Amino acid sequence: MGKYSVSDNGMYGHFGGAWVPEMLYPNVENLRQNYLKILASDEFQKLFTQLMKDYVGRPTPLTYAEKLSDIYSTNIYLKREDLAHTGAHKINNAIGQVIMAKMMGKTRIIAETGAGQHGVATATACALLDMKCQVYMGALDIERQAPNVARMRMLGAEVVPATSGNCTLKDATNEALRDWISNPEDTFYVIGSVVGPHPYPDLVARLQSIISKEMREQLKEHTGNELPDYVIACIGGGSNAAGSFYNFLDDESVKLIAVEAGGLGLDSGETAASIARGTEGIIHGSRTMLMQTDDGQIVEPYSISAGLDYPGVGPLHAYLAHCGRETVLSATDDEALAAARLLTMKEGIIPALESSHALAALPKLKFKKDDNVVVTISGRGDKDMATYMKRFFDK
C-alpha cells in the first residue's frame, strides 16, 4: 500500500493511533503485537482462504450493469458483496477476526452493530467456529432492523440493546467497549469497521482487501485491464470502501469516490457526513474526522441508513480525503432511495440502503464513454424492505 500504509504506531498521517483508557491498553497492545504474525501464518491463511471460498462463496461476481451503463453513457460494473453469505461484505472481516480470536486463546466474542449486518456476520462466524457471542445494538436500530435481530438470535447470539444517546451505533460501540474493559481475559472484541484504536482500522482493511483483490482479477477478465477508472463505495465507518480501495491506493490513475450519508442535507443539521461536516477529534480510540460541538461533545448523526449513521469515519478515510487521494461526495436520503429504486427496476438487484448511497454518486459524476466504473454493492436490501415499502408504496 506504499505511502498510504499505516505507520508502526497506527497513524495515517496525523489520523489514527490508539487513544484508549489505561484499562483497555493491555487488550489493544496484545492484539497489536499479534495480528500481523497471525494474518501471515499458514494456519490462518489456510482456514481463512478455504472458508472464503467454500463457505462465504467468494469470489463474489463482478456484474456488468447494461442498463445503468446506457443511462450514464459509460461502463458500469457492480461488485456484488450482496451475494456473499449473510448478504453483505461484513462476513469477510467477521470470519477473519473470529479465527484470530481462537488462535489467541479467547473463548467469548463481543461485537457492536448498526444495520445488523456485522452482528449477523459475527453471530454466523461464532456459530461456525463454536464461540460464545454477545452483540450490542442500539435500541432504535433493534426496532428498525428486526429481520437481522431475529437472524442473530437464531444463530445463538445474545443481542443486548444500548439505550443511551440516540440508541444507535455510537451507543452500541460504547457498551461493547465497557464490556471489553470488564472482561479482558477471555473476550475478543470484533469491531465491524475500519474504526477504533490501532490495530483495528488496519486489521479490518486487510481482511476486507479481498474485495479489491478480486476486482482487479475480474476486471482483467472483463476488459483486459485490471485497473478501473473509478471505484465508488459508501462510507459510514468505511470498511467496504477500505476493502474496495485497498489494492488500488498506489495506482493513482484510479479515482476513488467515497459517498457519505447526507441525511436531510449537509446543512440541515440532520446528516452523517462526518468528513464534509465534521472536525478533527478523537472517537472510540482513534483520531479522525467526526461530528462534534465546539467543546468536543458528539453531535448525534442522522441517516435513513442504520449502517451509515455513525458520527465519525475510519482514520484511513480521513487521511485519504485530507491528502486528496479519495474524493468524498454525499447523498441525501432521497437521492439514495431514488438510486435504490433505479437499480432494482433496471437490473433486478435490490441493494441495501447503505449501498444505495454509493449508487447515488453516479449522476453526480461526469464519465467518459469508455470509462470502467466499479460500484460496490456492499449489501442486499432485505433488511431495508420495510423502509422501501413505506417510502415507495404507503401513499
Buried (B, 14 or more C-beta within 10 A) or exposed (E): BEEBEBEEEBBBBEBBBBBBEEEBEEBBBEBBEBBEEBBEBEEBEEBBEEBBEEBBEBBBBBBBBEBBBEBBEBBBBBBBBBBBBBBBBBBBBBBBBBBBBBBEEBEBBBBBBBBBBBBBBBBBBBBBBEBBBBBBBBBBBBEBBEEBBEBBEEBEBEBBBBEEBBBBBBBBBBBBBEBBBEBBEEBBBBBBBBBBBBBBBBBBBBBBBBBBBBBBBBBEEBBEEBBBBBBBBBBBBBBBBBBBBBBBBEEEEBBBBBBBBBBBBBEEEBBBBBBBBBEEBBBBBBBBBBBBEEEEEBBBBBBBBBBBBBBBBBBBBBBBBBEEBBBBBBBBBBBBBBBBBBBBEBBEBBBBBBBBBBBBBBBEBEBEEEBBBBBBBBBBBEBBEEBBEEBEEEE
